[in-house]
Amino acid sequence: MERIAREELSAILLATPGWARVGLTMPDERMRERAADTLAATIIKKLERVHPRDVNQLRLPL
């Protein structure tokens, strides 16, 4: 598994809904769980995105 850059992870976290980031600090346990689930789902979704191939990149045999 590739290591994710800190800057990329920061951008992903900032792309999550604001309520989820605030929800982690709520005293209600169910709200914290929903917020954590939303944050995790957003991170997974962003990390699983398919990187398009660069058509200008030459293929080199291994």
N, CA, C and O atoms as a Tripos MOL2 file, in Angstrom:
@<TRIPOS>MOLECULE
protein
  248   247    62     0     0
PROTEIN
NO_CHARGES

@<TRIPOS>ATOM
      1 N           0.8340   -1.1810    0.0000 N.3       1 MET1
      2 CA          0.0000    0.0000    0.0000 C.3       1 MET1
      3 C           0.8770    1.2430    0.0000 C.2       1 MET1
      4 O           1.8820    1.3150    0.7070 O.2       1 MET1
      5 N           0.4830    2.2010   -0.7940 N.am      2 GLU2
      6 CA          1.2560    3.4350   -0.8670 C.3       2 GLU2
      7 C           1.0240    4.2930    0.3730 C.2       2 GLU2
      8 O          -0.0550    4.2880    0.9660 O.2       2 GLU2
      9 N           2.0390    5.0060    0.7340 N.am      3 ARG3
     10 CA          1.8960    5.9460    1.8470 C.3       3 ARG3
     11 C           1.2920    7.2310    1.2960 C.2       3 ARG3
     12 O           1.7050    7.7130    0.2420 O.2       3 ARG3
     13 N           0.3230    7.7790    2.0010 N.am      4 ILE4
     14 CA         -0.3390    8.9980    1.5530 C.3       4 ILE4
     15 C           0.3970   10.2110    2.0970 C.2       4 ILE4
     16 O           0.8290   10.2210    3.2500 O.2       4 ILE4
     17 N           0.5350   11.2080    1.2810 N.am      5 ALA5
     18 CA          1.2120   12.4360    1.6910 C.3       5 ALA5
     19 C           0.3290   13.2080    2.6710 C.2       5 ALA5
     20 O          -0.8980   13.1880    2.5680 O.2       5 ALA5
     21 N           0.9530   13.8700    3.5980 N.am      6 ARG6
     22 CA          0.2260   14.6410    4.6060 C.3       6 ARG6
     23 C          -0.6640   15.6940    3.9610 C.2       6 ARG6
     24 O          -1.7930   15.9090    4.4020 O.2       6 ARG6
     25 N          -0.1690   16.3430    2.9300 N.am      7 GLU7
     26 CA         -0.9360   17.3830    2.2590 C.3       7 GLU7
     27 C          -2.1920   16.8090    1.6080 C.2       7 GLU7
     28 O          -3.2510   17.4360    1.6330 O.2       7 GLU7
     29 N          -2.0710   15.6170    1.0250 N.am      8 GLU8
     30 CA         -3.2280   14.9920    0.3870 C.3       8 GLU8
     31 C          -4.2690   14.5960    1.4340 C.2       8 GLU8
     32 O          -5.4670   14.7900    1.2270 O.2       8 GLU8
     33 N          -3.8130   14.0450    2.5490 N.am      9 LEU9
     34 CA         -4.7370   13.6710    3.6170 C.3       9 LEU9
     35 C          -5.4250   14.9060    4.1890 C.2       9 LEU9
     36 O          -6.6210   14.8670    4.4790 O.2       9 LEU9
     37 N          -4.6940   15.9860    4.3510 N.am     10 SER10
     38 CA         -5.2900   17.2330    4.8360 C.3      10 SER10
     39 C          -6.3720   17.7190    3.8900 C.2      10 SER10
     40 O          -7.4410   18.1420    4.3310 O.2      10 SER10
     41 N          -6.1040   17.6620    2.5970 N.am     11 ALA11
     42 CA         -7.0920   18.0870    1.6030 C.3      11 ALA11
     43 C          -8.3360   17.2050    1.6530 C.2      11 ALA11
     44 O          -9.4570   17.7010    1.5290 O.2      11 ALA11
     45 N          -8.1420   15.9080    1.8340 N.am     12 ILE12
     46 CA         -9.2790   14.9900    1.9240 C.3      12 ILE12
     47 C         -10.1160   15.3120    3.1580 C.2      12 ILE12
     48 O         -11.3430   15.3610    3.0800 O.2      12 ILE12
     49 N          -9.4630   15.5300    4.2930 N.am     13 LEU13
     50 CA        -10.1930   15.8450    5.5200 C.3      13 LEU13
     51 C         -10.9800   17.1460    5.3780 C.2      13 LEU13
     52 O         -12.1030   17.2520    5.8710 O.2      13 LEU13
     53 N         -10.3990   18.1210    4.7130 N.am     14 LEU14
     54 CA        -11.1000   19.3850    4.5150 C.3      14 LEU14
     55 C         -12.2530   19.2510    3.5210 C.2      14 LEU14
     56 O         -13.1510   20.0930    3.5020 O.2      14 LEU14
     57 N         -12.2370   18.2080    2.7000 N.am     15 ALA15
     58 CA        -13.3120   17.9770    1.7390 C.3      15 ALA15
     59 C         -14.5070   17.2670    2.3690 C.2      15 ALA15
     60 O         -15.5600   17.1580    1.7410 O.2      15 ALA15
     61 N         -14.3600   16.7860    3.5930 N.am     16 THR16
     62 CA        -15.4690   16.1180    4.2660 C.3      16 THR16
     63 C         -16.4930   17.1600    4.7030 C.2      16 THR16
     64 O         -16.1540   18.3320    4.8720 O.2      16 THR16
     65 N         -17.7330   16.7420    4.8850 N.am     17 PRO17
     66 CA        -18.7480   17.6990    5.3460 C.3      17 PRO17
     67 C         -18.3590   18.3150    6.6900 C.2      17 PRO17
     68 O         -17.8270   17.6350    7.5680 O.2      17 PRO17
     69 N         -18.6280   19.5900    6.8340 N.am     18 GLY18
     70 CA        -18.2850   20.2940    8.0680 C.3      18 GLY18
     71 C         -18.9320   19.6830    9.2970 C.2      18 GLY18
     72 O         -18.3200   19.6310   10.3640 O.2      18 GLY18
     73 N         -20.1750   19.2170    9.1530 N.am     19 TRP19
     74 CA        -20.8620   18.6370   10.3110 C.3      19 TRP19
     75 C         -20.1150   17.4170   10.8310 C.2      19 TRP19
     76 O         -20.1180   17.1480   12.0330 O.2      19 TRP19
     77 N         -19.4640   16.6650    9.9150 N.am     20 ALA20
     78 CA        -18.7460   15.4610   10.3420 C.3      20 ALA20
     79 C         -17.4910   15.8240   11.1350 C.2      20 ALA20
     80 O         -17.1520   15.1580   12.1130 O.2      20 ALA20
     81 N         -16.8120   16.8760   10.7060 N.am     21 ARG21
     82 CA        -15.6140   17.2950   11.4460 C.3      21 ARG21
     83 C         -16.0000   17.8060   12.8350 C.2      21 ARG21
     84 O         -15.3270   17.5020   13.8190 O.2      21 ARG21
     85 N         -17.0740   18.5730   12.9120 N.am     22 VAL22
     86 CA        -17.5380   19.0870   14.1970 C.3      22 VAL22
     87 C         -18.1520   17.9550   15.0160 C.2      22 VAL22
     88 O         -18.0360   17.9310   16.2410 O.2      22 VAL22
     89 N         -18.8060   17.0220   14.3310 N.am     23 GLY23
     90 CA        -19.4860   15.9250   15.0140 C.3      23 GLY23
     91 C         -18.5760   15.0590   15.8640 C.2      23 GLY23
     92 O         -19.0340   14.4270   16.8160 O.2      23 GLY23
     93 N         -17.2910   15.0200   15.5300 N.am     24 LEU24
     94 CA        -16.3440   14.2360   16.3320 C.3      24 LEU24
     95 C         -16.2100   14.7620   17.7530 C.2      24 LEU24
     96 O         -15.8090   14.0240   18.6530 O.2      24 LEU24
     97 N         -16.5390   16.0150   17.9580 N.am     25 THR25
     98 CA        -16.3730   16.6310   19.2790 C.3      25 THR25
     99 C         -17.6580   16.6450   20.0910 C.2      25 THR25
    100 O         -17.6630   17.1350   21.2200 O.2      25 THR25
    101 N         -18.7430   16.1210   19.5430 N.am     26 MET26
    102 CA        -20.0410   16.1550   20.2200 C.3      26 MET26
    103 C         -20.0780   15.1820   21.4030 C.2      26 MET26
    104 O         -19.4310   14.1360   21.3690 O.2      26 MET26
    105 N         -20.8310   15.5280   22.4390 N.am     27 PRO27
    106 CA        -20.9450   14.6280   23.5800 C.3      27 PRO27
    107 C         -21.8100   13.3980   23.2780 C.2      27 PRO27
    108 O         -21.7030   12.3850   23.9700 O.2      27 PRO27
    109 N         -22.6580   13.4770   22.2590 N.am     28 ASP28
    110 CA        -23.5300   12.3610   21.8910 C.3      28 ASP28
    111 C         -22.7240   11.2780   21.1680 C.2      28 ASP28
    112 O         -22.1360   11.5280   20.1150 O.2      28 ASP28
    113 N         -22.7060   10.0750   21.7440 N.am     29 GLU29
    114 CA        -21.9020    8.9810   21.1820 C.3      29 GLU29
    115 C         -22.3470    8.6060   19.7700 C.2      29 GLU29
    116 O         -21.5070    8.3560   18.9060 O.2      29 GLU29
    117 N         -23.6440    8.5640   19.5310 N.am     30 ARG30
    118 CA        -24.1430    8.2100   18.1930 C.3      30 ARG30
    119 C         -23.6970    9.2260   17.1490 C.2      30 ARG30
    120 O         -23.3450    8.8550   16.0300 O.2      30 ARG30
    121 N         -23.7120   10.4940   17.5080 N.am     31 MET31
    122 CA        -23.2800   11.5440   16.5880 C.3      31 MET31
    123 C         -21.8000   11.3960   16.2790 C.2      31 MET31
    124 O         -21.3920   11.5480   15.1270 O.2      31 MET31
    125 N         -20.9890   11.1020   17.2870 N.am     32 ARG32
    126 CA        -19.5500   10.8950   17.0590 C.3      32 ARG32
    127 C         -19.3170    9.7130   16.1370 C.2      32 ARG32
    128 O         -18.4540    9.7700   15.2610 O.2      32 ARG32
    129 N         -20.0800    8.6380   16.3250 N.am     33 GLU33
    130 CA        -19.9250    7.4540   15.4740 C.3      33 GLU33
    131 C         -20.3180    7.7540   14.0340 C.2      33 GLU33
    132 O         -19.6300    7.3310   13.1050 O.2      33 GLU33
    133 N         -21.4130    8.4770   13.8370 N.am     34 ARG34
    134 CA        -21.8290    8.8530   12.4780 C.3      34 ARG34
    135 C         -20.7830    9.7470   11.8190 C.2      34 ARG34
    136 O         -20.4760    9.5950   10.6370 O.2      34 ARG34
    137 N         -20.2410   10.6810   12.6020 N.am     35 ALA35
    138 CA        -19.2290   11.5890   12.0680 C.3      35 ALA35
    139 C         -17.9660   10.8260   11.6770 C.2      35 ALA35
    140 O         -17.4040   11.0590   10.6070 O.2      35 ALA35
    141 N         -17.5230    9.9210   12.5370 N.am     36 ALA36
    142 CA        -16.3250    9.1290   12.2420 C.3      36 ALA36
    143 C         -16.5430    8.2540   11.0180 C.2      36 ALA36
    144 O         -15.6380    8.1010   10.1990 O.2      36 ALA36
    145 N         -17.7370    7.6760   10.8840 N.am     37 ASP37
    146 CA        -18.0540    6.8480    9.7270 C.3      37 ASP37
    147 C         -18.0260    7.6720    8.4520 C.2      37 ASP37
    148 O         -17.5170    7.2170    7.4280 O.2      37 ASP37
    149 N         -18.5670    8.8760    8.5050 N.am     38 THR38
    150 CA        -18.5620    9.7530    7.3260 C.3      38 THR38
    151 C         -17.1480   10.1590    6.9490 C.2      38 THR38
    152 O         -16.7990   10.1710    5.7680 O.2      38 THR38
    153 N         -16.3300   10.4940    7.9410 N.am     39 LEU39
    154 CA        -14.9330   10.8440    7.6580 C.3      39 LEU39
    155 C         -14.1900    9.6640    7.0300 C.2      39 LEU39
    156 O         -13.4660    9.8340    6.0490 O.2      39 LEU39
    157 N         -14.3700    8.4760    7.5940 N.am     40 ALA40
    158 CA        -13.7000    7.2890    7.0560 C.3      40 ALA40
    159 C         -14.1630    6.9940    5.6370 C.2      40 ALA40
    160 O         -13.3460    6.6630    4.7770 O.2      40 ALA40
    161 N         -15.4640    7.1100    5.3810 N.am     41 ALA41
    162 CA        -15.9910    6.8470    4.0400 C.3      41 ALA41
    163 C         -15.4370    7.8370    3.0240 C.2      41 ALA41
    164 O         -15.1300    7.4640    1.8920 O.2      41 ALA41
    165 N         -15.3090    9.0890    3.4240 N.am     42 THR42
    166 CA        -14.7610   10.1040    2.5200 C.3      42 THR42
    167 C         -13.3010    9.8120    2.1960 C.2      42 THR42
    168 O         -12.8850    9.9180    1.0420 O.2      42 THR42
    169 N         -12.5290    9.4480    3.2020 N.am     43 ILE43
    170 CA        -11.1150    9.1330    2.9860 C.3      43 ILE43
    171 C         -10.9730    7.9380    2.0540 C.2      43 ILE43
    172 O         -10.1770    7.9700    1.1150 O.2      43 ILE43
    173 N         -11.7390    6.8880    2.3100 N.am     44 ILE44
    174 CA        -11.6640    5.6870    1.4660 C.3      44 ILE44
    175 C         -12.0620    6.0120    0.0410 C.2      44 ILE44
    176 O         -11.4000    5.5770   -0.9020 O.2      44 ILE44
    177 N         -13.1310    6.7700   -0.1290 N.am     45 LYS45
    178 CA        -13.6060    7.1320   -1.4720 C.3      45 LYS45
    179 C         -12.5380    7.8970   -2.2470 C.2      45 LYS45
    180 O         -12.2830    7.6150   -3.4180 O.2      45 LYS45
    181 N         -11.9250    8.8590   -1.5860 N.am     46 LYS46
    182 CA        -10.8880    9.6640   -2.2560 C.3      46 LYS46
    183 C          -9.6400    8.8450   -2.5690 C.2      46 LYS46
    184 O          -9.0160    9.0500   -3.6100 O.2      46 LYS46
    185 N          -9.2670    7.9210   -1.6840 N.am     47 LEU47
    186 CA         -8.0620    7.1220   -1.9090 C.3      47 LEU47
    187 C          -8.2660    6.0510   -2.9720 C.2      47 LEU47
    188 O          -7.3060    5.6250   -3.6150 O.2      47 LEU47
    189 N          -9.5080    5.6120   -3.1630 N.am     48 GLU48
    190 CA         -9.7800    4.5690   -4.1500 C.3      48 GLU48
    191 C          -9.9880    5.1130   -5.5570 C.2      48 GLU48
    192 O         -10.1760    4.3400   -6.4970 O.2      48 GLU48
    193 N          -9.9560    6.4160   -5.7110 N.am     49 ARG49
    194 CA        -10.2020    6.9820   -7.0380 C.3      49 ARG49
    195 C          -9.1470    6.4680   -8.0180 C.2      49 ARG49
    196 O          -7.9950    6.2330   -7.6540 O.2      49 ARG49
    197 N          -9.5620    6.3060   -9.2360 N.am     50 VAL50
    198 CA         -8.6850    5.7820  -10.2720 C.3      50 VAL50
    199 C          -7.9210    6.9470  -10.8780 C.2      50 VAL50
    200 O          -8.5120    7.9420  -11.2970 O.2      50 VAL50
    201 N          -6.6150    6.8160  -10.9190 N.am     51 HIS51
    202 CA         -5.7900    7.8420  -11.5360 C.3      51 HIS51
    203 C          -5.7540    7.6010  -13.0410 C.2      51 HIS51
    204 O          -5.3230    6.5360  -13.4830 O.2      51 HIS51
    205 N          -6.1980    8.5710  -13.8320 N.am     52 PRO52
    206 CA         -6.1710    8.3750  -15.2810 C.3      52 PRO52
    207 C          -4.7390    8.2730  -15.8000 C.2      52 PRO52
    208 O          -3.8270    8.9280  -15.2950 O.2      52 PRO52
    209 N          -4.5710    7.4520  -16.8010 N.am     53 ARG53
    210 CA         -3.2420    7.3080  -17.3960 C.3      53 ARG53
    211 C          -2.8920    8.5370  -18.2090 C.2      53 ARG53
    212 O          -3.7460    9.1430  -18.8550 O.2      53 ARG53
    213 N          -1.6420    8.8840  -18.1640 N.am     54 ASP54
    214 CA         -1.1490   10.0010  -18.9560 C.3      54 ASP54
    215 C          -0.8490    9.4750  -20.3600 C.2      54 ASP54
    216 O           0.0220    8.6240  -20.5400 O.2      54 ASP54
    217 N          -1.5710    9.9850  -21.3420 N.am     55 VAL55
    218 CA         -1.3930    9.4880  -22.7260 C.3      55 VAL55
    219 C          -0.0140    9.8630  -23.2740 C.2      55 VAL55
    220 O           0.4400    9.2770  -24.2570 O.2      55 VAL55
    221 N           0.6410   10.8170  -22.6560 N.am     56 ASN56
    222 CA          1.9700   11.2270  -23.1150 C.3      56 ASN56
    223 C           3.0900   10.4050  -22.4890 C.2      56 ASN56
    224 O           4.2550   10.5610  -22.8540 O.2      56 ASN56
    225 N           2.7440    9.5370  -21.5550 N.am     57 GLN57
    226 CA          3.7410    8.7030  -20.8900 C.3      57 GLN57
    227 C           4.0860    7.5190  -21.7810 C.2      57 GLN57
    228 O           3.1940    6.7950  -22.2210 O.2      57 GLN57
    229 N           5.3580    7.3170  -22.0500 N.am     58 LEU58
    230 CA          5.7980    6.1950  -22.8580 C.3      58 LEU58
    231 C           5.7690    4.9220  -22.0410 C.2      58 LEU58
    232 O           6.1310    4.9210  -20.8640 O.2      58 LEU58
    233 N           5.3370    3.8360  -22.6660 N.am     59 ARG59
    234 CA          5.3560    2.5350  -21.9900 C.3      59 ARG59
    235 C           6.7300    1.9170  -22.1900 C.2      59 ARG59
    236 O           7.2150    1.7990  -23.3160 O.2      59 ARG59
    237 N           7.3390    1.5320  -21.1080 N.am     60 LEU60
    238 CA          8.6430    0.9040  -21.1900 C.3      60 LEU60
    239 C           8.5150   -0.5320  -20.7180 C.2      60 LEU60
    240 O           7.9110   -0.7910  -19.6770 O.2      60 LEU60
    241 N           9.0820   -1.4770  -21.4780 N.am     61 PRO61
    242 CA          9.0140   -2.8800  -21.0610 C.3      61 PRO61
    243 C           9.8570   -3.1100  -19.8080 C.2      61 PRO61
    244 O          10.9180   -2.5130  -19.6250 O.2      61 PRO61
    245 N           9.3550   -3.9780  -18.9690 N.am     62 LEU62
    246 CA         10.1000   -4.2890  -17.7370 C.3      62 LEU62
    247 C          10.9900   -5.4900  -17.9410 C.2      62 LEU62
    248 O          11.6930   -5.9020  -17.0180 O.2      62 LEU62
@<TRIPOS>BOND
     1     1     2 1
     2     2     3 1
     3     3     4 2
     4     3     5 am
     5     5     6 1
     6     6     7 1
     7     7     8 2
     8     7     9 am
     9     9    10 1
    10    10    11 1
    11    11    12 2
    12    11    13 am
    13    13    14 1
    14    14    15 1
    15    15    16 2
    16    15    17 am
    17    17    18 1
    18    18    19 1
    19    19    20 2
    20    19    21 am
    21    21    22 1
    22    22    23 1
    23    23    24 2
    24    23    25 am
    25    25    26 1
    26    26    27 1
    27    27    28 2
    28    27    29 am
    29    29    30 1
    30    30    31 1
    31    31    32 2
    32    31    33 am
    33    33    34 1
    34    34    35 1
    35    35    36 2
    36    35    37 am
    37    37    38 1
    38    38    39 1
    39    39    40 2
    40    39    41 am
    41    41    42 1
    42    42    43 1
    43    43    44 2
    44    43    45 am
    45    45    46 1
    46    46    47 1
    47    47    48 2
    48    47    49 am
    49    49    50 1
    50    50    51 1
    51    51    52 2
    52    51    53 am
    53    53    54 1
    54    54    55 1
    55    55    56 2
    56    55    57 am
    57    57    58 1
    58    58    59 1
    59    59    60 2
    60    59    61 am
    61    61    62 1
    62    62    63 1
    63    63    64 2
    64    63    65 am
    65    65    66 1
    66    66    67 1
    67    67    68 2
    68    67    69 am
    69    69    70 1
    70    70    71 1
    71    71    72 2
    72    71    73 am
    73    73    74 1
    74    74    75 1
    75    75    76 2
    76    75    77 am
    77    77    78 1
    78    78    79 1
    79    79    80 2
    80    79    81 am
    81    81    82 1
    82    82    83 1
    83    83    84 2
    84    83    85 am
    85    85    86 1
    86    86    87 1
    87    87    88 2
    88    87    89 am
    89    89    90 1
    90    90    91 1
    91    91    92 2
    92    91    93 am
    93    93    94 1
    94    94    95 1
    95    95    96 2
    96    95    97 am
    97    97    98 1
    98    98    99 1
    99    99   100 2
   100    99   101 am
   101   101   102 1
   102   102   103 1
   103   103   104 2
   104   103   105 am
   105   105   106 1
   106   106   107 1
   107   107   108 2
   108   107   109 am
   109   109   110 1
   110   110   111 1
   111   111   112 2
   112   111   113 am
   113   113   114 1
   114   114   115 1
   115   115   116 2
   116   115   117 am
   117   117   118 1
   118   118   119 1
   119   119   120 2
   120   119   121 am
   121   121   122 1
   122   122   123 1
   123   123   124 2
   124   123   125 am
   125   125   126 1
   126   126   127 1
   127   127   128 2
   128   127   129 am
   129   129   130 1
   130   130   131 1
   131   131   132 2
   132   131   133 am
   133   133   134 1
   134   134   135 1
   135   135   136 2
   136   135   137 am
   137   137   138 1
   138   138   139 1
   139   139   140 2
   140   139   141 am
   141   141   142 1
   142   142   143 1
   143   143   144 2
   144   143   145 am
   145   145   146 1
   146   146   147 1
   147   147   148 2
   148   147   149 am
   149   149   150 1
   150   150   151 1
   151   151   152 2
   152   151   153 am
   153   153   154 1
   154   154   155 1
   155   155   156 2
   156   155   157 am
   157   157   158 1
   158   158   159 1
   159   159   160 2
   160   159   161 am
   161   161   162 1
   162   162   163 1
   163   163   164 2
   164   163   165 am
   165   165   166 1
   166   166   167 1
   167   167   168 2
   168   167   169 am
   169   169   170 1
   170   170   171 1
   171   171   172 2
   172   171   173 am
   173   173   174 1
   174   174   175 1
   175   175   176 2
   176   175   177 am
   177   177   178 1
   178   178   179 1
   179   179   180 2
   180   179   181 am
   181   181   182 1
   182   182   183 1
   183   183   184 2
   184   183   185 am
   185   185   186 1
   186   186   187 1
   187   187   188 2
   188   187   189 am
   189   189   190 1
   190   190   191 1
   191   191   192 2
   192   191   193 am
   193   193   194 1
   194   194   195 1
   195   195   196 2
   196   195   197 am
   197   197   198 1
   198   198   199 1
   199   199   200 2
   200   199   201 am
   201   201   202 1
   202   202   203 1
   203   203   204 2
   204   203   205 am
   205   205   206 1
   206   206   207 1
   207   207   208 2
   208   207   209 am
   209   209   210 1
   210   210   211 1
   211   211   212 2
   212   211   213 am
   213   213   214 1
   214   214   215 1
   215   215   216 2
   216   215   217 am
   217   217   218 1
   218   218   219 1
   219   219   220 2
   220   219   221 am
   221   221   222 1
   222   222   223 1
   223   223   224 2
   224   223   225 am
   225   225   226 1
   226   226   227 1
   227   227   228 2
   228   227   229 am
   229   229   230 1
   230   230   231 1
   231   231   232 2
   232   231   233 am
   233   233   234 1
   234   234   235 1
   235   235   236 2
   236   235   237 am
   237   237   238 1
   238   238   239 1
   239   239   240 2
   240   239   241 am
   241   241   242 1
   242   242   243 1
   243   243   244 2
   244   243   245 am
   245   245   246 1
   246   246   247 1
   247   247   248 2
@<TRIPOS>SUBSTRUCTURE
     1 MET1         2 RESIDUE 1 A MET
     2 GLU2         6 RESIDUE 1 A GLU
     3 ARG3        10 RESIDUE 1 A ARG
     4 ILE4        14 RESIDUE 1 A ILE
     5 ALA5        18 RESIDUE 1 A ALA
     6 ARG6        22 RESIDUE 1 A ARG
     7 GLU7        26 RESIDUE 1 A GLU
     8 GLU8        30 RESIDUE 1 A GLU
     9 LEU9        34 RESIDUE 1 A LEU
    10 SER10       38 RESIDUE 1 A SER
    11 ALA11       42 RESIDUE 1 A ALA
    12 ILE12       46 RESIDUE 1 A ILE
    13 LEU13       50 RESIDUE 1 A LEU
    14 LEU14       54 RESIDUE 1 A LEU
    15 ALA15       58 RESIDUE 1 A ALA
    16 THR16       62 RESIDUE 1 A THR
    17 PRO17       66 RESIDUE 1 A PRO
    18 GLY18       70 RESIDUE 1 A GLY
    19 TRP19       74 RESIDUE 1 A TRP
    20 ALA20       78 RESIDUE 1 A ALA
    21 ARG21       82 RESIDUE 1 A ARG
    22 VAL22       86 RESIDUE 1 A VAL
    23 GLY23       90 RESIDUE 1 A GLY
    24 LEU24       94 RESIDUE 1 A LEU
    25 THR25       98 RESIDUE 1 A THR
    26 MET26      102 RESIDUE 1 A MET
    27 PRO27      106 RESIDUE 1 A PRO
    28 ASP28      110 RESIDUE 1 A ASP
    29 GLU29      114 RESIDUE 1 A GLU
    30 ARG30      118 RESIDUE 1 A ARG
    31 MET31      122 RESIDUE 1 A MET
    32 ARG32      126 RESIDUE 1 A ARG
    33 GLU33      130 RESIDUE 1 A GLU
    34 ARG34      134 RESIDUE 1 A ARG
    35 ALA35      138 RESIDUE 1 A ALA
    36 ALA36      142 RESIDUE 1 A ALA
    37 ASP37      146 RESIDUE 1 A ASP
    38 THR38      150 RESIDUE 1 A THR
    39 LEU39      154 RESIDUE 1 A LEU
    40 ALA40      158 RESIDUE 1 A ALA
    41 ALA41      162 RESIDUE 1 A ALA
    42 THR42      166 RESIDUE 1 A THR
    43 ILE43      170 RESIDUE 1 A ILE
    44 ILE44      174 RESIDUE 1 A ILE
    45 LYS45      178 RESIDUE 1 A LYS
    46 LYS46      182 RESIDUE 1 A LYS
    47 LEU47      186 RESIDUE 1 A LEU
    48 GLU48      190 RESIDUE 1 A GLU
    49 ARG49      194 RESIDUE 1 A ARG
    50 VAL50      198 RESIDUE 1 A VAL
    51 HIS51      202 RESIDUE 1 A HIS
    52 PRO52      206 RESIDUE 1 A PRO
    53 ARG53      210 RESIDUE 1 A ARG
    54 ASP54      214 RESIDUE 1 A ASP
    55 VAL55      218 RESIDUE 1 A VAL
    56 ASN56      222 RESIDUE 1 A ASN
    57 GLN57      226 RESIDUE 1 A GLN
    58 LEU58      230 RESIDUE 1 A LEU
    59 ARG59      234 RESIDUE 1 A ARG
    60 LEU60      238 RESIDUE 1 A LEU
    61 PRO61      242 RESIDUE 1 A PRO
    62 LEU62      246 RESIDUE 1 A LEU
